[in-house]
Amino acid sequence: MGSVTMTSDRETSVEIDFHRIDGFTCVYCGRTPMNDGAQLHVDYVKPKVAGGSDEKTNLVTACRACNLGKGARLLNTVTHP
């Protein structure tokens, strides 16, 4: 798998759970650590700065490129690589 940067054991467990749920695949572009070397992040569908929550329904797996490309914008305003 690709690298995942986290700051605590709890965050590690939570991130791995989300990646597992999403099949260790970016929900935006379909890239994976195994096939594409993608670094996975947990992304807020609705960014926290736009009122998004930490609820599971607002979190998805995204590769680094899609997550950083999306920034703090809502999905309907983003074009993915």
PyMOL commands that set and color helices and strands:
alter all, ss='L'
color gray80, all
select helices_A, chain A and resi 9-21+33-36+48-50+56-58+64-70+75-77
alter helices_A, ss='H'
color red, helices_A
select strands_A, chain A and resi 40-44+59-63
alter strands_A, ss='S'
color yellow, strands_A
deselect
rebuild
show_as cartoon
